[in-house]
């Protein structure tokens, strides 16, 4: 049960389930101001862009801040590989996702622990880019 309390595990599990269960319809993402531009739909598109984050070596692995906490800063970080991921498309999706999260936070009057998320870095492990461990002092924070 300890594994289920780790936010990175829960985020990874949620991303995997959303990516494997749904396909993103580009027409849905283009409807500004609708529920279709929600951070959830954009998160699915981000996961599709990242794919399997395959790597041949650490030079292909990168991390990117993702989301937006109510008091500022990202919700967390995403590991991605330059081997198969188009950086400009990913950056655009991540920026749209952060804007959607920020709008949702304001609209829903969301509160947060305001713990600053530090970049855990990435590594190529078992031919896949993965995030390093979270820094000491980081408190678990609900990604939604």
Protein Blocks (a to p, Z undefined) as FASTA:
>chain_A
ZZmmpmklmmmmmmmmmmmmpccdfklmmmghiaklpmklmmmmmmmmnmnopafbfklp
ccddedjdfkgpjfbdcdddfklpcfklmmmmmmmmmmmmmmmmmmnopacehiacddeb
jadeehiacdddddehiacddfZZ
